[in-house]
Amino acid sequence: MEQLLEVKGLKTYFFTEEGVAKSVDGIDFALDKGKTLGIVGESGCGKSVTSLSVMRLVAEPVGKIVSGEIRFGGEDLLAKSEKDMQAIRGNRISMIFQEPMTSLNPVFTVGNQINEVLKLHQGMTTQQATLKSIEMLRLVGIPLPEKRVHEYPHQLSGGMRQRVMIAMALACNPALLIADEPTTALDVTIQAQILELMKDLKDRLGTAIMLITHDLGVVAEVADEVMVMYAGKVVEHGEVSAVFANPLHPYTLGLLASIPDIHEEVERLETIEGLVPNVYAMPSGCRFAPRCKHAMEKCTQHQPALTESKGHKVRCFLHSDAVEEDAQ
């Protein structure tokens, strides 16, 4: 399988009056063509900042990619000018943002907004772009696309707006689609339809997908690989089947244990005790140690390295004594 995206040692920090927030602090991953990578973790773990870093949309000067490599199709994205990135965004790499109602412009029809992408990147005329927009709306399963193309976002349901966002993202047949919480705030029926749509489009168009979510059920449904993040670090990474069948990191175990079982009646759902660390005052050593039932003395003193264990990668002293060399 041909590698499409490779990220090495990515560090994205935010320099504020309160201090330096190390939102993404040295992560590595790769994504092959036609594959889906699910990135999971609690709010604030660095999932969305990772996707914004790949798109080079981190708000400067507060936010900055301080080190690392992002290679897309063999090209170094961090070496690209803003003009070069504008030609890549929406064309070769597209993104579905979290909330379609705030991502779509309320004063333009959905057709106008898809047209803009096609005219900018494909050089189409307004008439050609409108026909293509109708085709894309039909592709994502919107009924009566000839009518919907002339409607405004507020006239569509949440599920339809999300489909419009997907249509816009796929209009130029991107090699990589980044989906940031694509099913948030949608009811379970619409969520299932959106996930099925994404799987179908991936199979038909060969698009690689980077799926950002906090929902492990969504990852199990659509992803080939899963990357679990905590406090800016990757704590576990591997094929979905391997990680779900044999989770190794205490955080991953906690996430899976917190999912309710419809076949089992319990008085209280499982939780992960404690709080996510303050991004301006990360604990020394393993960042999950203050919440971990298995924490040892060395866990509070040293940062474990991400190492191979039982078929996938895990960052935990329960499985390896390796220490991360450049841990601060």
C-alpha positions as CSV (number, residue, x, y, z in Angstrom):
1,M,0.0,0.0,0.0
2,E,1.3,3.4,-1.0
3,Q,1.9,5.9,1.8
4,L,0.1,9.2,1.4
5,L,0.7,11.1,4.7
6,E,3.6,10.9,7.0
7,V,3.9,12.9,10.2
8,K,7.1,12.8,12.3
9,G,7.9,14.5,15.6
10,L,5.1,17.0,15.2
11,K,5.0,19.6,17.9
12,T,2.4,22.4,17.8
13,Y,2.5,24.9,20.7
14,F,0.4,27.9,21.6
15,F,2.2,30.8,23.2
16,T,-0.2,32.7,25.4
17,E,0.0,35.1,28.4
18,E,-0.7,32.2,30.7
19,G,2.3,30.2,29.3
20,V,3.1,27.7,26.6
21,A,0.4,25.2,25.8
22,K,2.0,22.1,24.3
23,S,-1.2,20.9,22.5
24,V,0.6,18.4,20.3
25,D,3.9,17.4,21.7
26,G,5.9,15.1,19.4
27,I,3.6,12.7,17.6
28,D,4.3,10.3,14.7
29,F,1.9,8.5,12.4
30,A,1.4,7.6,8.8
31,L,-1.6,7.1,6.6
32,D,-1.8,4.9,3.4
33,K,-3.9,5.7,0.3
34,G,-7.5,4.5,0.7
35,K,-7.2,3.8,4.4
36,T,-8.9,5.3,7.4
37,L,-7.1,6.4,10.6
38,G,-9.3,7.1,13.6
39,I,-7.8,9.6,16.2
40,V,-9.5,9.4,19.6
41,G,-9.2,10.9,23.0
42,E,-10.9,13.4,25.4
43,S,-11.4,17.0,24.5
44,G,-8.2,18.9,24.7
45,C,-5.9,15.9,23.9
46,G,-4.7,17.4,20.6
47,K,-6.9,15.7,18.0
48,S,-8.2,18.8,16.3
49,V,-4.8,20.6,16.6
50,T,-3.2,17.7,14.8
51,S,-5.6,18.0,11.9
52,L,-5.2,21.8,11.7
53,S,-1.4,21.3,11.7
54,V,-1.7,19.0,8.7
55,M,-3.8,21.7,6.9
56,R,-1.4,24.4,8.1
57,L,-4.4,26.3,9.6
58,V,-2.9,26.8,13.1
59,A,-3.7,30.4,14.0
60,E,-0.4,32.4,14.1
61,P,1.4,34.0,15.9
62,V,-0.2,32.5,19.0
63,G,-0.1,29.0,17.6
64,K,3.0,27.6,15.9
65,I,4.3,24.3,14.6
66,V,7.7,24.4,16.4
67,S,9.2,21.3,15.0
68,G,8.5,18.1,13.1
69,E,7.8,16.9,9.6
70,I,4.5,16.7,7.6
71,R,4.9,15.0,4.3
72,F,2.0,14.6,1.9
73,G,2.5,12.6,-1.3
74,G,6.2,12.9,-0.7
75,E,6.1,16.7,-0.4
76,D,7.1,18.7,2.7
77,L,4.0,20.7,3.7
78,L,5.9,22.8,6.2
79,A,8.1,24.1,3.5
80,K,5.2,25.2,1.4
81,S,4.3,28.9,1.0
82,E,0.8,30.1,2.0
83,K,-0.1,30.4,-1.7
84,D,1.0,26.8,-2.3
85,M,-1.1,25.6,0.6
86,Q,-4.2,27.4,-0.7
87,A,-3.9,25.4,-3.9
88,I,-3.7,22.2,-1.8
89,R,-6.5,22.9,0.7
90,G,-9.9,22.0,-0.6
91,N,-8.3,20.4,-3.6
92,R,-5.9,17.6,-2.6
93,I,-6.6,17.8,1.1
94,S,-10.2,18.6,2.3
95,M,-11.6,18.9,5.8
96,I,-15.1,18.5,7.3
97,F,-15.3,20.8,10.3
98,Q,-17.2,19.9,13.5
99,E,-20.3,22.0,13.2
100,P,-21.8,22.4,9.7
101,M,-24.2,25.2,10.7
102,T,-21.2,27.5,11.7
103,S,-19.0,26.2,8.8
104,L,-21.5,27.0,6.1
105,N,-22.1,30.7,5.2
106,P,-25.7,31.6,6.0
107,V,-26.0,34.3,3.4
108,F,-25.1,32.1,0.4
109,T,-26.9,29.1,-1.1
110,V,-25.2,25.7,-0.6
111,G,-24.8,25.5,-4.4
112,N,-22.8,28.8,-4.4
113,Q,-20.6,27.5,-1.7
114,I,-19.7,24.3,-3.5
115,N,-19.4,26.2,-6.7
116,E,-16.7,28.4,-5.1
117,V,-14.5,25.4,-4.5
118,L,-14.9,24.1,-8.0
119,K,-14.3,27.5,-9.7
120,L,-11.2,28.2,-7.6
121,H,-9.5,24.8,-7.9
122,Q,-10.9,23.3,-11.1
123,G,-11.3,26.5,-13.2
124,M,-15.0,25.7,-13.9
125,T,-17.5,28.3,-15.2
126,T,-20.6,29.0,-13.0
127,Q,-22.8,26.8,-15.2
128,Q,-20.3,23.9,-15.1
129,A,-19.8,24.3,-11.3
130,T,-23.6,24.2,-10.7
131,L,-24.0,21.0,-12.6
132,K,-21.1,19.5,-10.7
133,S,-22.6,20.7,-7.4
134,I,-25.9,19.0,-8.2
135,E,-23.9,15.8,-9.1
136,M,-22.1,16.0,-5.7
137,L,-25.3,16.5,-3.7
138,R,-26.7,13.5,-5.5
139,L,-23.6,11.5,-4.7
140,V,-23.9,12.2,-0.9
141,G,-27.6,11.1,-0.9
142,I,-29.4,14.4,-0.8
143,P,-32.9,14.1,-2.4
144,L,-34.0,16.6,-5.0
145,P,-30.5,18.0,-5.5
146,E,-31.6,20.3,-8.3
147,K,-33.8,22.1,-5.7
148,R,-31.5,21.8,-2.7
149,V,-28.6,23.5,-4.6
150,H,-30.5,26.8,-4.5
151,E,-31.4,26.6,-0.8
152,Y,-29.7,28.2,2.2
153,P,-28.1,26.3,5.1
154,H,-31.0,27.2,7.5
155,Q,-33.5,25.5,5.2
156,L,-31.7,22.1,5.6
157,S,-31.7,19.6,8.5
158,G,-28.5,19.0,10.5
159,G,-27.9,15.7,8.6
160,M,-28.4,17.4,5.2
161,R,-26.0,20.2,6.2
162,Q,-23.4,17.6,7.1
163,R,-23.9,15.9,3.7
164,V,-23.4,19.3,2.1
165,M,-20.1,19.7,3.9
166,I,-19.0,16.3,2.7
167,A,-20.1,17.1,-0.8
168,M,-18.0,20.3,-0.7
169,A,-15.0,18.5,0.8
170,L,-15.2,15.8,-1.9
171,A,-15.9,18.1,-4.9
172,C,-12.3,18.1,-6.1
173,N,-11.7,14.4,-5.4
174,P,-9.1,15.0,-2.7
175,A,-6.6,12.3,-1.9
176,L,-7.0,13.0,1.8
177,L,-10.2,13.8,3.7
178,I,-9.9,15.1,7.3
179,A,-13.2,14.6,9.2
180,D,-13.3,16.4,12.6
181,E,-16.2,15.0,14.6
182,P,-18.4,14.5,11.5
183,T,-21.3,13.0,13.5
184,T,-21.3,15.3,16.5
185,A,-24.8,16.6,17.4
186,L,-26.5,14.3,14.9
187,D,-29.0,11.7,16.0
188,V,-28.0,8.0,15.8
189,T,-29.9,7.3,12.7
190,I,-28.3,10.2,10.8
191,Q,-25.0,9.3,12.3
192,A,-25.2,5.8,10.9
193,Q,-26.1,7.2,7.5
194,I,-23.1,9.6,7.5
195,L,-20.7,6.8,8.5
196,E,-22.0,4.5,5.8
197,L,-21.7,7.3,3.3
198,M,-18.1,8.0,4.3
199,K,-17.2,4.3,3.9
200,D,-19.0,4.1,0.6
201,L,-17.2,7.2,-0.8
202,K,-13.8,5.9,0.4
203,D,-14.4,2.6,-1.4
204,R,-15.6,4.3,-4.6
205,L,-13.2,7.2,-4.8
206,G,-10.2,5.7,-3.0
207,T,-9.9,8.6,-0.6
208,A,-7.8,8.3,2.6
209,I,-9.7,9.5,5.7
210,M,-8.3,10.9,8.9
211,L,-11.3,10.7,11.3
212,I,-11.1,12.7,14.5
213,T,-13.6,11.6,17.2
214,H,-14.1,10.8,20.9
215,D,-16.4,7.9,20.0
216,L,-14.7,4.5,19.9
217,G,-17.9,3.0,18.4
218,V,-17.5,5.2,15.4
219,V,-13.8,4.2,15.1
220,A,-14.7,0.5,15.3
221,E,-17.3,1.0,12.5
222,V,-15.2,2.8,9.9
223,A,-11.4,2.9,10.7
224,D,-8.6,0.6,9.7
225,E,-6.2,2.0,12.3
226,V,-6.7,3.8,15.6
227,M,-4.5,6.3,17.3
228,V,-5.3,7.1,21.0
229,M,-4.1,10.5,22.2
230,Y,-3.8,11.9,25.7
231,A,-2.5,15.3,26.7
232,G,-0.7,15.9,23.4
233,K,0.9,12.5,23.2
234,V,0.1,9.3,21.3
235,V,-0.4,6.6,24.0
236,E,-1.5,3.7,21.8
237,H,-1.6,3.1,18.0
238,G,-2.3,0.1,15.8
239,E,-4.9,-1.7,13.7
240,V,-8.4,-1.3,15.1
241,S,-8.8,-5.1,15.4
242,A,-5.6,-5.4,17.4
243,V,-6.1,-2.5,19.7
244,F,-9.8,-3.3,20.5
245,A,-9.1,-7.0,21.0
246,N,-6.1,-6.4,23.2
247,P,-5.9,-2.9,24.6
248,L,-2.7,-2.2,26.5
249,H,-2.6,1.3,27.8
250,P,-4.6,2.0,31.0
251,Y,-6.2,5.0,29.3
252,T,-7.4,2.9,26.3
253,L,-8.7,0.3,28.8
254,G,-10.5,3.1,30.7
255,L,-12.1,4.4,27.5
256,L,-13.3,1.0,26.4
257,A,-14.6,0.1,29.9
258,S,-16.7,3.3,30.0
259,I,-18.7,2.2,27.0
260,P,-22.1,0.9,28.3
261,D,-23.1,-2.7,27.3
262,I,-26.7,-2.9,26.3
263,H,-26.8,-6.5,27.4
264,E,-25.6,-5.8,30.9
265,E,-27.4,-3.9,33.6
266,V,-25.2,-1.9,36.0
267,E,-25.9,0.7,38.6
268,R,-23.0,2.9,37.7
269,L,-21.0,3.3,34.5
270,E,-17.2,3.0,34.6
271,T,-15.3,6.3,34.7
272,I,-11.7,7.3,34.5
273,E,-10.9,9.0,37.9
274,G,-9.3,12.4,38.0
275,L,-9.0,15.3,35.5
276,V,-7.2,16.0,32.3
277,P,-3.9,17.8,33.3
278,N,-3.7,21.6,32.9
279,V,-2.2,22.2,29.5
280,Y,0.1,24.9,31.0
281,A,1.3,22.6,33.8
282,M,1.8,19.1,32.5
283,P,2.8,16.5,35.1
284,S,6.4,15.3,35.0
285,G,6.9,11.8,33.7
286,C,3.9,10.0,32.1
287,R,1.0,12.5,31.7
288,F,-1.6,9.9,32.5
289,A,0.2,8.8,35.8
290,P,-2.0,11.0,38.1
291,R,-5.1,9.2,36.9
292,C,-3.6,5.7,36.5
293,K,-4.4,2.8,38.8
294,H,-1.1,1.1,37.9
295,A,1.2,4.1,38.3
296,M,4.7,3.3,39.7
297,E,7.3,5.7,41.0
298,K,9.2,5.8,37.7
299,C,5.9,6.8,35.9
300,T,6.0,10.1,37.8
301,Q,9.7,10.7,36.9
302,H,10.2,9.6,33.3
303,Q,8.2,9.8,30.1
304,P,7.7,6.3,28.6
305,A,8.6,5.8,25.0
306,L,6.1,4.6,22.3
307,T,7.2,1.0,21.7
308,E,6.0,-2.1,19.9
309,S,4.1,-4.6,22.1
310,K,1.8,-7.5,21.1
311,G,1.3,-6.3,17.5
312,H,0.8,-2.5,18.1
313,K,2.4,0.5,19.7
314,V,1.9,1.6,23.3
315,R,3.4,4.2,25.6
316,C,3.5,2.6,29.0
317,F,6.1,1.2,31.5
318,L,3.8,-1.8,32.1
319,H,4.9,-3.0,28.6
320,S,8.4,-1.6,28.2
321,D,11.1,0.1,30.2
322,A,12.1,2.4,27.3
323,V,12.2,6.1,28.2
324,E,11.5,8.8,25.7
325,E,14.9,10.4,24.9
326,D,13.8,14.0,24.3
327,A,11.1,14.2,27.0
328,Q,11.1,17.4,28.8
